[in-house]
């Protein structure tokens, strides 16, 4: 189970962020949003699979590559394989129960 921390003042461009083992939230009400929580829990699983530090390295490299290619921070963010998986599966609340290891690779 993730640990939730509320940081309303520092989040300007996003509503939350998974930083294993924490989920940082812009608004405490987000703890009640099952789709949002599922999205962040998918990221926590991805982070565990890559032993946390490698997730952040991979995420950063993908972001920079997509930023150069797409010339848009938002488009680069949405093109990251970890984000593609999380957005594609956030509505499936049982996804993490049957998710194969390293499933984000399907979204490269």
Secondary structure, 3 states (H helix, E strand, C coil): CCEEEECCCCCCCCCEEEECCEEEECCHHHHHCHHHHHHHHHHHHHHHHCCCHHHHHHHHHHHHHHHHHHCCHHHHHHHCHHHHHHHHHCCCCCHHHHCCCCHHHHHC
